[in-house]
């Protein structure tokens, strides 16, 4: 079954309990999208968001926002400004790790990009400590049951497509401590096979240790489609799967969200009208979870869904 067929089947049977667009204050004239998952620090709830003008591309900043109401977030005045795109966070020991994509220019044009990583115990004083490989996005970390750190990579390009058929792969390796996180280690992470089909791509957006010792993955999976005028549309879908770091087996790959699951809204460009770029999940008191996602590269949304890792363990 093609990914497009899976998407049709998912949307026919989906269970969405709530659907909302997040509101952001303190950044008038700018969109906030492709956010990190919300997290708690010092008794307050925060998230990092990509801040960018609608008409601009690859000229964004990552800023810190504090929760000020239901689906309502306000810029933390005086917080650090990061020259990054698409932020994500991991909690490793007592430290917060912030990652994002740093774009480099040559002669006024984008030449390359790298994953940059910041760390620290003080949310307002994180410091840069390493970079990922050249032109690799979607590098994610998770603390494992034995205290070691799982590292997910996301190589993408013509070489990957020529060898595997899919436009990207997901790799996984383990390090003992954050000081071992280097571009070479990430680049050489052995691949997890069987996630993406011909012409598909995607990656890990947030990884969660389960009490079974397995890792619950919330990610994105993508394919190309055509609009009614024959123009190309890049379809980004929210997905999940379960990964066993001991056997390196992945199971229960499923779609958990798509752009129509979220409230209607604008897209940055016509080819992104069907884009839901995943952030991750946060558990709710009722046993369901809130799935956060960028939508249309112009907004951020939240939907309430059933827990996607049922039968594989609970989040640690």
Number of C-alpha atoms within 10 A of each C-alpha: 6 10 17 14 9 13 16 11 12 16 16 9 8 16 15 15 13 13 17 17 20 18 16 23 15 12 14 8 9 18 20 26 28 28 29 29 24 20 18 11 12 7 7 10 14 22 21 24 29 29 25 22 17 16 9 10 10 17 13 22 19 25 24 24 22 21 19 16 9 9 14 14 20 18 20 16 11 9 13 14 10 17 17 24 26 26 28 27 26 21 16 20 13 9 14 19 23 22 28 27 25 22 19 13 11 8 6 7 9 11 11 13 18 19 25 24 23 18 22 18 16 13 18 12 11 17 15 13 15 17 19 24 21 13 17 20 24 25 27 24 29 21 22 19 15 8 13 16 21 20 20 26 29 24 26 19 14 12 12 14 17 10 9 16 17 22 23 25 25 23 21 23 19 20 17 13 14 15 9 14 20 14 16 11 18 26 19 14 18 16 16 17 14 13 18 22 19 13 14 20 25 26 28 26 29 26 25 22 20 18 13 14 20 24 27 24 24 27 23 28 25 24 21 14 14 12 13 6 6 8 10 14 18 17 23 25 24 26 24 25 20 23 23 14 16 8 8 15 13 19 15 13 17 17 23 25 29 24 23 15 21 22 14 13 13 14 17 18 13 14 18 20 22 21 24 30 31 31 29 28 26 15 15 12 6 7 9 16 20 21 24 29 34 27 31 25 25 23 25 28 27 24 22 22 22 18 18 22 19 9 8 18 16 17 16 11
